[in-house]
Amino acid sequence: MDMWKDHGEEGAKGKKLPHRILHVVDDFSTGNTGVTSSVRQIAQWQAQHCDWVGVHATGPVDLPVPAGVSLILSPAHRFTSRWRYPAHGSKGLLDIVREHRVTHLHVHEFWRGGFVVAMRVAHTAGIPVVLSAHGATSPWALYGQGWVKRIKKQAYWHLFARHLLLSWAALHAVTPLEQRHMRQFFGREPQAIIPNALHEIPDLMSFDGQGPFRDRRRLVFLGRLHPVKGVDGLIQAFHRARLRGEWELLIVGPEEIPAYAQELKDMAKEGERAGDIQFLEACHGAEKWGLLASAWVVVVPSHTEVIGMVNLEAATAGAPTITTTATGLEEWTDSGGVLIDHTLDSLIFALEHVGNWGAMERLRRGEQCRSYVMRKYSMDSVGREWLRFYARLADQVRE
């Protein structure tokens, strides 16, 4: 459709589009790093190309929203602190939609109350709504966290939530792998595959001149300490890998589950490299970019991940990553990174492999990763895909 194409190009050329987009998230915090980072990047870009952009959250907010983006807090009802159903319910969100003349709702979760009110409001207001699952339909997310969570999720979805999913709600997948997972879960095809992308691209010249070439080569994990991230396997692999020379492993991120974080620390103390593992608090901004640039390799051993924003961020900082096939990054090995199966032996082999790189090999791979990500995952190109998609959805609702 020509209008779809025109809208995308118009917004990219500097003329703001009439889109008024409200992103509905569970929280906007360091405890939800991947989704928050993804929403932050897209909202920041959209604010420069759309008439209005907002973020609606019911959970914790400890990160600033980008300039030009409105943050709307709707505290959860006191009886639903875990489910986080907004205290003012659907009426509260509907009032927000009408006050800001919202043209599109973009929902970034479906296990909590935000999904419920967003679907109801989209139906009442007759506006397009997009649902991004952010990996929540992967086999590990659905079945890999024990039978209690599995039964709870199945009951919640089949008895309640699936009846709220509007027939015109557009499903969005980040990768072809997630598209297959969503098709199997929802029983229908996602209308778009649009990857995560970066709007903030660091200047490599601003980093510490030492970079990855330190007396002790550095492996970095950056993310929340949660079982889905596979940090336990990384610690085991680091203890067992035969790495020549001096190495250190920095595990950086919020302790989302304190008991699990303590298990990781105990595990770190029990191996041969106990003195080479450090746990650090989450970092942001220039500190985060400097940390990534200092890594010989960034390790992202997640059980499930849709691309993983840290893979993209590390690459733009000039650091290759080791990550798993669960990310859907099918071209990663050909683009400077290392792609592995999610097994302990694969991770050990990968650590030993990168440990044998020389300086020129490390530089080449870092430059290759950065070039690939800037070409394929820059918000300047991905953002235009979103504008065209939003425009098409508006046309469909009007029809």
TORKOL-4160 file (C-alpha; in steps of 0.2 Angstrom, whole numbers, padded with zeros to 4 digits, m for minus):
399
<pt num="1" X="0000" Y="0000" Z="0000"/>
<pt num="2" X="0007" Y="0017" Z="m0005"/>
<pt num="3" X="0001" Y="0026" Z="0011"/>
<pt num="4" X="0011" Y="0013" Z="0021"/>
<pt num="5" X="0027" Y="0016" Z="0012"/>
<pt num="6" X="0024" Y="0035" Z="0012"/>
<pt num="7" X="0022" Y="0036" Z="0030"/>
<pt num="8" X="0038" Y="0027" Z="0034"/>
<pt num="9" X="0048" Y="0038" Z="0022"/>
<pt num="10" X="0040" Y="0054" Z="0028"/>
<pt num="11" X="0044" Y="0051" Z="0046"/>
<pt num="12" X="0062" Y="0046" Z="0042"/>
<pt num="13" X="0065" Y="0062" Z="0032"/>
<pt num="14" X="0061" Y="0073" Z="0048"/>
<pt num="15" X="0043" Y="0078" Z="0045"/>
<pt num="16" X="0034" Y="0071" Z="0061"/>
<pt num="17" X="0020" Y="0059" Z="0058"/>
<pt num="18" X="0003" Y="0061" Z="0066"/>
<pt num="19" X="0006" Y="0044" Z="0076"/>
<pt num="20" X="0003" Y="0046" Z="0094"/>
<pt num="21" X="0010" Y="0030" Z="0102"/>
<pt num="22" X="0008" Y="0024" Z="0120"/>
<pt num="23" X="0019" Y="0009" Z="0125"/>
<pt num="24" X="0012" Y="m0001" Z="0139"/>
<pt num="25" X="0025" Y="m0010" Z="0149"/>
<pt num="26" X="0025" Y="m0019" Z="0166"/>
<pt num="27" X="0040" Y="m0009" Z="0173"/>
<pt num="28" X="0053" Y="0003" Z="0167"/>
<pt num="29" X="0068" Y="m0003" Z="0177"/>
<pt num="30" X="0085" Y="m0011" Z="0179"/>
<pt num="31" X="0076" Y="m0027" Z="0185"/>
<pt num="32" X="0068" Y="m0029" Z="0167"/>
<pt num="33" X="0084" Y="m0024" Z="0158"/>
<pt num="34" X="0080" Y="m0032" Z="0141"/>
<pt num="35" X="0062" Y="m0026" Z="0138"/>
<pt num="36" X="0066" Y="m0009" Z="0146"/>
<pt num="37" X="0081" Y="m0006" Z="0135"/>
<pt num="38" X="0071" Y="m0012" Z="0119"/>
<pt num="39" X="0057" Y="0000" Z="0123"/>
<pt num="40" X="0069" Y="0014" Z="0128"/>
<pt num="41" X="0078" Y="0013" Z="0111"/>
<pt num="42" X="0062" Y="0013" Z="0100"/>
<pt num="43" X="0053" Y="0026" Z="0110"/>
<pt num="44" X="0068" Y="0038" Z="0109"/>
<pt num="45" X="0069" Y="0036" Z="0090"/>
<pt num="46" X="0050" Y="0038" Z="0088"/>
<pt num="47" X="0049" Y="0054" Z="0099"/>
<pt num="48" X="0059" Y="0062" Z="0085"/>
<pt num="49" X="0048" Y="0056" Z="0071"/>
<pt num="50" X="0030" Y="0055" Z="0078"/>
<pt num="51" X="0018" Y="0068" Z="0085"/>
<pt num="52" X="0019" Y="0060" Z="0103"/>
<pt num="53" X="0026" Y="0045" Z="0112"/>
<pt num="54" X="0023" Y="0039" Z="0129"/>
<pt num="55" X="0027" Y="0025" Z="0141"/>
<pt num="56" X="0014" Y="0018" Z="0153"/>
<pt num="57" X="0020" Y="0008" Z="0168"/>
<pt num="58" X="0012" Y="0000" Z="0183"/>
<pt num="59" X="0028" Y="m0008" Z="0191"/>
<pt num="60" X="0045" Y="0000" Z="0197"/>
<pt num="61" X="0053" Y="0014" Z="0187"/>
<pt num="62" X="0071" Y="0017" Z="0191"/>
<pt num="63" X="0077" Y="0023" Z="0174"/>
<pt num="64" X="0074" Y="0039" Z="0166"/>
<pt num="65" X="0064" Y="0040" Z="0150"/>
<pt num="66" X="0072" Y="0048" Z="0135"/>
<pt num="67" X="0070" Y="0066" Z="0131"/>
<pt num="68" X="0053" Y="0069" Z="0122"/>
<pt num="69" X="0045" Y="0053" Z="0129"/>
<pt num="70" X="0031" Y="0055" Z="0142"/>
<pt num="71" X="0031" Y="0043" Z="0157"/>
<pt num="72" X="0014" Y="0039" Z="0164"/>
<pt num="73" X="0014" Y="0030" Z="0180"/>
<pt num="74" X="m0002" Y="0020" Z="0185"/>
<pt num="75" X="0002" Y="0012" Z="0202"/>
<pt num="76" X="m0005" Y="m0006" Z="0204"/>
<pt num="77" X="m0020" Y="m0010" Z="0214"/>
<pt num="78" X="m0015" Y="m0014" Z="0232"/>
<pt num="79" X="m0023" Y="m0031" Z="0231"/>
<pt num="80" X="m0014" Y="m0035" Z="0214"/>
<pt num="81" X="0004" Y="m0030" Z="0218"/>
<pt num="82" X="0011" Y="m0046" Z="0209"/>
<pt num="83" X="m0001" Y="m0045" Z="0195"/>
<pt num="84" X="0000" Y="m0026" Z="0194"/>
<pt num="85" X="m0017" Y="m0023" Z="0188"/>
<pt num="86" X="m0018" Y="m0003" Z="0187"/>
<pt num="87" X="m0028" Y="0004" Z="0202"/>
<pt num="88" X="m0039" Y="0014" Z="0191"/>
<pt num="89" X="m0042" Y="m0001" Z="0179"/>
<pt num="90" X="m0047" Y="0001" Z="0161"/>
<pt num="91" X="m0055" Y="0018" Z="0164"/>
<pt num="92" X="m0039" Y="0025" Z="0170"/>
<pt num="93" X="m0030" Y="0020" Z="0154"/>
<pt num="94" X="m0045" Y="0025" Z="0143"/>
<pt num="95" X="m0044" Y="0042" Z="0151"/>
<pt num="96" X="m0025" Y="0043" Z="0146"/>
<pt num="97" X="m0028" Y="0037" Z="0129"/>
<pt num="98" X="m0042" Y="0051" Z="0126"/>
<pt num="99" X="m0032" Y="0064" Z="0135"/>
<pt num="100" X="m0017" Y="0062" Z="0124"/>
<pt num="101" X="m0027" Y="0057" Z="0108"/>
<pt num="102" X="m0017" Y="0041" Z="0107"/>
<pt num="103" X="m0018" Y="0033" Z="0090"/>
<pt num="104" X="m0009" Y="0016" Z="0093"/>
<pt num="105" X="m0006" Y="0005" Z="0109"/>
<pt num="106" X="0010" Y="m0005" Z="0109"/>
<pt num="107" X="0009" Y="m0018" Z="0123"/>
<pt num="108" X="0025" Y="m0026" Z="0129"/>
<pt num="109" X="0019" Y="m0040" Z="0140"/>
<pt num="110" X="0004" Y="m0052" Z="0142"/>
<pt num="111" X="0006" Y="m0061" Z="0159"/>
<pt num="112" X="0001" Y="m0046" Z="0169"/>
<pt num="113" X="m0013" Y="m0033" Z="0171"/>
<pt num="114" X="m0006" Y="m0021" Z="0158"/>
<pt num="115" X="m0011" Y="m0033" Z="0144"/>
<pt num="116" X="m0029" Y="m0034" Z="0151"/>
<pt num="117" X="m0033" Y="m0016" Z="0152"/>
<pt num="118" X="m0024" Y="m0012" Z="0135"/>
<pt num="119" X="m0034" Y="m0025" Z="0126"/>
<pt num="120" X="m0050" Y="m0018" Z="0133"/>
<pt num="121" X="m0046" Y="0000" Z="0130"/>
<pt num="122" X="m0041" Y="m0004" Z="0112"/>
<pt num="123" X="m0058" Y="m0012" Z="0109"/>
<pt num="124" X="m0067" Y="0003" Z="0117"/>
<pt num="125" X="m0057" Y="0016" Z="0108"/>
<pt num="126" X="m0056" Y="0007" Z="0092"/>
<pt num="127" X="m0038" Y="0010" Z="0089"/>
<pt num="128" X="m0024" Y="m0002" Z="0083"/>
<pt num="129" X="m0014" Y="m0012" Z="0096"/>
<pt num="130" X="0002" Y="m0021" Z="0094"/>
<pt num="131" X="0008" Y="m0036" Z="0106"/>
<pt num="132" X="0026" Y="m0039" Z="0107"/>
<pt num="133" X="0030" Y="m0055" Z="0117"/>
<pt num="134" X="0048" Y="m0052" Z="0120"/>
<pt num="135" X="0052" Y="m0070" Z="0122"/>
<pt num="136" X="0038" Y="m0075" Z="0133"/>
<pt num="137" X="0032" Y="m0089" Z="0122"/>
<pt num="138" X="0048" Y="m0098" Z="0120"/>
<pt num="139" X="0048" Y="m0116" Z="0126"/>
<pt num="140" X="0059" Y="m0112" Z="0141"/>
<pt num="141" X="0049" Y="m0097" Z="0146"/>
<pt num="142" X="0033" Y="m0108" Z="0146"/>
<pt num="143" X="0039" Y="m0125" Z="0152"/>
<pt num="144" X="0057" Y="m0123" Z="0159"/>
<pt num="145" X="0053" Y="m0115" Z="0176"/>
<pt num="146" X="0045" Y="m0129" Z="0185"/>
<pt num="147" X="0028" Y="m0137" Z="0185"/>
<pt num="148" X="0020" Y="m0124" Z="0196"/>
<pt num="149" X="0023" Y="m0110" Z="0185"/>
<pt num="150" X="0019" Y="m0120" Z="0170"/>
<pt num="151" X="0002" Y="m0124" Z="0176"/>
<pt num="152" X="m0002" Y="m0106" Z="0182"/>
<pt num="153" X="0003" Y="m0099" Z="0165"/>
<pt num="154" X="m0008" Y="m0112" Z="0156"/>
<pt num="155" X="m0023" Y="m0109" Z="0167"/>
<pt num="156" X="m0021" Y="m0090" Z="0166"/>
<pt num="157" X="m0020" Y="m0090" Z="0147"/>
<pt num="158" X="m0033" Y="m0103" Z="0142"/>
<pt num="159" X="m0046" Y="m0098" Z="0155"/>
<pt num="160" X="m0044" Y="m0079" Z="0154"/>
<pt num="161" X="m0031" Y="m0070" Z="0145"/>
<pt num="162" X="m0033" Y="m0078" Z="0127"/>
<pt num="163" X="m0051" Y="m0072" Z="0127"/>
<pt num="164" X="m0045" Y="m0054" Z="0128"/>
<pt num="165" X="m0033" Y="m0054" Z="0113"/>
<pt num="166" X="m0042" Y="m0044" Z="0100"/>
<pt num="167" X="m0045" Y="m0052" Z="0083"/>
<pt num="168" X="m0036" Y="m0036" Z="0075"/>
<pt num="169" X="m0022" Y="m0036" Z="0088"/>
<pt num="170" X="m0006" Y="m0037" Z="0078"/>
<pt num="171" X="0007" Y="m0049" Z="0084"/>
<pt num="172" X="0025" Y="m0044" Z="0083"/>
<pt num="173" X="0040" Y="m0056" Z="0083"/>
<pt num="174" X="0058" Y="m0050" Z="0085"/>
<pt num="175" X="0066" Y="m0065" Z="0076"/>
<pt num="176" X="0060" Y="m0079" Z="0064"/>
<pt num="177" X="0063" Y="m0091" Z="0079"/>
<pt num="178" X="0051" Y="m0081" Z="0090"/>
<pt num="179" X="0039" Y="m0080" Z="0075"/>
<pt num="180" X="0038" Y="m0099" Z="0076"/>
<pt num="181" X="0036" Y="m0099" Z="0095"/>
<pt num="182" X="0022" Y="m0086" Z="0094"/>
<pt num="183" X="0013" Y="m0095" Z="0080"/>
<pt num="184" X="0013" Y="m0111" Z="0090"/>
<pt num="185" X="0007" Y="m0102" Z="0106"/>
<pt num="186" X="m0006" Y="m0090" Z="0099"/>
<pt num="187" X="m0012" Y="m0101" Z="0085"/>
<pt num="188" X="m0010" Y="m0087" Z="0072"/>
<pt num="189" X="0004" Y="m0079" Z="0062"/>
<pt num="190" X="0013" Y="m0064" Z="0069"/>
<pt num="191" X="0010" Y="m0050" Z="0056"/>
<pt num="192" X="0028" Y="m0043" Z="0058"/>
<pt num="193" X="0045" Y="m0048" Z="0061"/>
<pt num="194" X="0055" Y="m0033" Z="0067"/>
<pt num="195" X="0071" Y="m0034" Z="0076"/>
<pt num="196" X="0077" Y="m0025" Z="0092"/>
<pt num="197" X="0088" Y="m0011" Z="0087"/>
<pt num="198" X="0099" Y="0003" Z="0094"/>
<pt num="199" X="0097" Y="0021" Z="0093"/>
<pt num="200" X="0112" Y="0025" Z="0105"/>
<pt num="201" X="0128" Y="0021" Z="0096"/>
<pt num="202" X="0144" Y="0024" Z="0106"/>
<pt num="203" X="0159" Y="0033" Z="0100"/>
<pt num="204" X="0173" Y="0021" Z="0101"/>
<pt num="205" X="0186" Y="0035" Z="0103"/>
<pt num="206" X="0178" Y="0040" Z="0120"/>
<pt num="207" X="0183" Y="0023" Z="0128"/>
<pt num="208" X="0198" Y="0019" Z="0139"/>
<pt num="209" X="0212" Y="0018" Z="0127"/>
<pt num="210" X="0217" Y="0001" Z="0135"/>
<pt num="211" X="0201" Y="m0007" Z="0129"/>
<pt num="212" X="0202" Y="m0026" Z="0129"/>
<pt num="213" X="0221" Y="m0027" Z="0130"/>
<pt num="214" X="0224" Y="m0028" Z="0148"/>
<pt num="215" X="0235" Y="m0038" Z="0159"/>
<pt num="216" X="0220" Y="m0049" Z="0164"/>
<pt num="217" X="0209" Y="m0053" Z="0149"/>
<pt num="218" X="0191" Y="m0049" Z="0154"/>
<pt num="219" X="0175" Y="m0059" Z="0151"/>
<pt num="220" X="0159" Y="m0050" Z="0155"/>
<pt num="221" X="0141" Y="m0055" Z="0159"/>
<pt num="222" X="0130" Y="m0040" Z="0159"/>
<pt num="223" X="0111" Y="m0043" Z="0164"/>
<pt num="224" X="0100" Y="m0047" Z="0178"/>
<pt num="225" X="0104" Y="m0062" Z="0189"/>
<pt num="226" X="0090" Y="m0074" Z="0185"/>
<pt num="227" X="0090" Y="m0092" Z="0180"/>
<pt num="228" X="0085" Y="m0088" Z="0162"/>
<pt num="229" X="0101" Y="m0080" Z="0160"/>
<pt num="230" X="0112" Y="m0095" Z="0162"/>
<pt num="231" X="0125" Y="m0087" Z="0174"/>
<pt num="232" X="0127" Y="m0103" Z="0183"/>
<pt num="233" X="0133" Y="m0112" Z="0168"/>
<pt num="234" X="0145" Y="m0098" Z="0164"/>
<pt num="235" X="0153" Y="m0099" Z="0181"/>
<pt num="236" X="0155" Y="m0118" Z="0179"/>
<pt num="237" X="0162" Y="m0116" Z="0162"/>
<pt num="238" X="0174" Y="m0103" Z="0168"/>
<pt num="239" X="0180" Y="m0114" Z="0182"/>
<pt num="240" X="0183" Y="m0129" Z="0170"/>
<pt num="241" X="0189" Y="m0120" Z="0154"/>
<pt num="242" X="0208" Y="m0121" Z="0150"/>
<pt num="243" X="0212" Y="m0103" Z="0148"/>
<pt num="244" X="0230" Y="m0098" Z="0145"/>
<pt num="245" X="0236" Y="m0083" Z="0155"/>
<pt num="246" X="0227" Y="m0071" Z="0167"/>
<pt num="247" X="0208" Y="m0070" Z="0166"/>
<pt num="248" X="0194" Y="m0063" Z="0175"/>
<pt num="249" X="0175" Y="m0064" Z="0175"/>
<pt num="250" X="0164" Y="m0049" Z="0179"/>
<pt num="251" X="0146" Y="m0053" Z="0183"/>
<pt num="252" X="0137" Y="m0037" Z="0182"/>
<pt num="253" X="0118" Y="m0034" Z="0185"/>
<pt num="254" X="0104" Y="m0033" Z="0198"/>
<pt num="255" X="0101" Y="m0047" Z="0209"/>
<pt num="256" X="0083" Y="m0050" Z="0204"/>
<pt num="257" X="0081" Y="m0066" Z="0214"/>
<pt num="258" X="0092" Y="m0064" Z="0230"/>
<pt num="259" X="0093" Y="m0083" Z="0234"/>
<pt num="260" X="0098" Y="m0087" Z="0216"/>
<pt num="261" X="0111" Y="m0073" Z="0217"/>
<pt num="262" X="0118" Y="m0081" Z="0233"/>
<pt num="263" X="0119" Y="m0098" Z="0225"/>
<pt num="264" X="0129" Y="m0090" Z="0211"/>
<pt num="265" X="0141" Y="m0082" Z="0223"/>
<pt num="266" X="0143" Y="m0098" Z="0233"/>
<pt num="267" X="0147" Y="m0107" Z="0216"/>
<pt num="268" X="0160" Y="m0095" Z="0211"/>
<pt num="269" X="0169" Y="m0097" Z="0228"/>
<pt num="270" X="0170" Y="m0116" Z="0226"/>
<pt num="271" X="0180" Y="m0118" Z="0209"/>
<pt num="272" X="0198" Y="m0116" Z="0204"/>
<pt num="273" X="0196" Y="m0098" Z="0199"/>
<pt num="274" X="0187" Y="m0092" Z="0214"/>
<pt num="275" X="0198" Y="m0077" Z="0215"/>
<pt num="276" X="0195" Y="m0072" Z="0197"/>
<pt num="277" X="0176" Y="m0069" Z="0198"/>
<pt num="278" X="0168" Y="m0053" Z="0203"/>
<pt num="279" X="0150" Y="m0048" Z="0206"/>
<pt num="280" X="0146" Y="m0030" Z="0202"/>
<pt num="281" X="0131" Y="m0019" Z="0203"/>
<pt num="282" X="0121" Y="m0014" Z="0188"/>
<pt num="283" X="0129" Y="0000" Z="0178"/>
<pt num="284" X="0122" Y="0012" Z="0165"/>
<pt num="285" X="0127" Y="0025" Z="0153"/>
<pt num="286" X="0146" Y="0029" Z="0150"/>
<pt num="287" X="0150" Y="0016" Z="0163"/>
<pt num="288" X="0141" Y="0002" Z="0154"/>
<pt num="289" X="0149" Y="0007" Z="0137"/>
<pt num="290" X="0166" Y="0007" Z="0145"/>
<pt num="291" X="0164" Y="m0010" Z="0153"/>
<pt num="292" X="0158" Y="m0018" Z="0137"/>
<pt num="293" X="0173" Y="m0010" Z="0127"/>
<pt num="294" X="0185" Y="m0017" Z="0140"/>
<pt num="295" X="0179" Y="m0035" Z="0138"/>
<pt num="296" X="0189" Y="m0048" Z="0128"/>
<pt num="297" X="0172" Y="m0056" Z="0125"/>
<pt num="298" X="0155" Y="m0053" Z="0132"/>
<pt num="299" X="0146" Y="m0069" Z="0136"/>
<pt num="300" X="0127" Y="m0070" Z="0134"/>
<pt num="301" X="0122" Y="m0088" Z="0139"/>
<pt num="302" X="0103" Y="m0086" Z="0140"/>
<pt num="303" X="0091" Y="m0101" Z="0140"/>
<pt num="304" X="0080" Y="m0090" Z="0130"/>
<pt num="305" X="0082" Y="m0073" Z="0123"/>
<pt num="306" X="0075" Y="m0063" Z="0108"/>
<pt num="307" X="0092" Y="m0056" Z="0100"/>
<pt num="308" X="0097" Y="m0049" Z="0117"/>
<pt num="309" X="0100" Y="m0031" Z="0118"/>
<pt num="310" X="0117" Y="m0034" Z="0127"/>
<pt num="311" X="0123" Y="m0043" Z="0111"/>
<pt num="312" X="0119" Y="m0028" Z="0101"/>
<pt num="313" X="0126" Y="m0016" Z="0114"/>
<pt num="314" X="0142" Y="m0026" Z="0116"/>
<pt num="315" X="0145" Y="m0026" Z="0097"/>
<pt num="316" X="0143" Y="m0007" Z="0095"/>
<pt num="317" X="0156" Y="m0006" Z="0109"/>
<pt num="318" X="0168" Y="m0016" Z="0098"/>
<pt num="319" X="0166" Y="m0032" Z="0109"/>
<pt num="320" X="0161" Y="m0049" Z="0101"/>
<pt num="321" X="0150" Y="m0060" Z="0111"/>
<pt num="322" X="0147" Y="m0078" Z="0114"/>
<pt num="323" X="0128" Y="m0081" Z="0114"/>
<pt num="324" X="0116" Y="m0096" Z="0111"/>
<pt num="325" X="0105" Y="m0101" Z="0097"/>
<pt num="326" X="0090" Y="m0097" Z="0108"/>
<pt num="327" X="0093" Y="m0078" Z="0103"/>
<pt num="328" X="0088" Y="m0081" Z="0085"/>
<pt num="329" X="0104" Y="m0073" Z="0079"/>
<pt num="330" X="0107" Y="m0085" Z="0065"/>
<pt num="331" X="0121" Y="m0075" Z="0056"/>
<pt num="332" X="0131" Y="m0071" Z="0072"/>
<pt num="333" X="0145" Y="m0083" Z="0069"/>
<pt num="334" X="0147" Y="m0076" Z="0051"/>
<pt num="335" X="0147" Y="m0058" Z="0058"/>
<pt num="336" X="0161" Y="m0059" Z="0071"/>
<pt num="337" X="0153" Y="m0067" Z="0086"/>
<pt num="338" X="0152" Y="m0085" Z="0093"/>
<pt num="339" X="0135" Y="m0095" Z="0092"/>
<pt num="340" X="0134" Y="m0110" Z="0103"/>
<pt num="341" X="0121" Y="m0123" Z="0108"/>
<pt num="342" X="0115" Y="m0121" Z="0126"/>
<pt num="343" X="0126" Y="m0135" Z="0134"/>
<pt num="344" X="0140" Y="m0133" Z="0147"/>
<pt num="345" X="0152" Y="m0142" Z="0135"/>
<pt num="346" X="0148" Y="m0130" Z="0121"/>
<pt num="347" X="0151" Y="m0115" Z="0132"/>
<pt num="348" X="0168" Y="m0122" Z="0139"/>
<pt num="349" X="0174" Y="m0125" Z="0121"/>
<pt num="350" X="0169" Y="m0107" Z="0116"/>
<pt num="351" X="0178" Y="m0100" Z="0131"/>
<pt num="352" X="0194" Y="m0109" Z="0126"/>
<pt num="353" X="0191" Y="m0104" Z="0108"/>
<pt num="354" X="0191" Y="m0086" Z="0111"/>
<pt num="355" X="0205" Y="m0088" Z="0124"/>
<pt num="356" X="0216" Y="m0093" Z="0109"/>
<pt num="357" X="0213" Y="m0078" Z="0099"/>
<pt num="358" X="0227" Y="m0066" Z="0096"/>
<pt num="359" X="0226" Y="m0047" Z="0097"/>
<pt num="360" X="0222" Y="m0045" Z="0078"/>
<pt num="361" X="0209" Y="m0059" Z="0078"/>
<pt num="362" X="0200" Y="m0050" Z="0093"/>
<pt num="363" X="0201" Y="m0033" Z="0084"/>
<pt num="364" X="0194" Y="m0040" Z="0068"/>
<pt num="365" X="0180" Y="m0049" Z="0076"/>
<pt num="366" X="0175" Y="m0034" Z="0086"/>
<pt num="367" X="0175" Y="m0023" Z="0071"/>
<pt num="368" X="0165" Y="m0036" Z="0061"/>
<pt num="369" X="0152" Y="m0037" Z="0075"/>
<pt num="370" X="0150" Y="m0018" Z="0076"/>
<pt num="371" X="0149" Y="m0016" Z="0057"/>
<pt num="372" X="0136" Y="m0030" Z="0056"/>
<pt num="373" X="0125" Y="m0023" Z="0070"/>
<pt num="374" X="0126" Y="m0005" Z="0064"/>
<pt num="375" X="0120" Y="m0010" Z="0047"/>
<pt num="376" X="0106" Y="m0022" Z="0052"/>
<pt num="377" X="0101" Y="m0016" Z="0069"/>
<pt num="378" X="0102" Y="0002" Z="0068"/>
<pt num="379" X="0086" Y="0011" Z="0073"/>
<pt num="380" X="0087" Y="0022" Z="0058"/>
<pt num="381" X="0082" Y="0008" Z="0047"/>
<pt num="382" X="0072" Y="m0003" Z="0060"/>
<pt num="383" X="0062" Y="0013" Z="0065"/>
<pt num="384" X="0056" Y="0015" Z="0048"/>
<pt num="385" X="0049" Y="m0002" Z="0048"/>
<pt num="386" X="0039" Y="0002" Z="0063"/>
<pt num="387" X="0032" Y="0018" Z="0056"/>
<pt num="388" X="0026" Y="0008" Z="0040"/>
<pt num="389" X="0019" Y="m0006" Z="0051"/>
<pt num="390" X="0009" Y="0007" Z="0062"/>
<pt num="391" X="0002" Y="0015" Z="0047"/>
<pt num="392" X="m0004" Y="m0001" Z="0039"/>
<pt num="393" X="m0012" Y="m0006" Z="0056"/>
<pt num="394" X="m0021" Y="0011" Z="0056"/>
<pt num="395" X="m0027" Y="0008" Z="0038"/>
<pt num="396" X="m0034" Y="m0009" Z="0043"/>
<pt num="397" X="m0044" Y="m0003" Z="0058"/>
<pt num="398" X="m0052" Y="0011" Z="0047"/>
<pt num="399" X="m0057" Y="m0002" Z="0034"/>
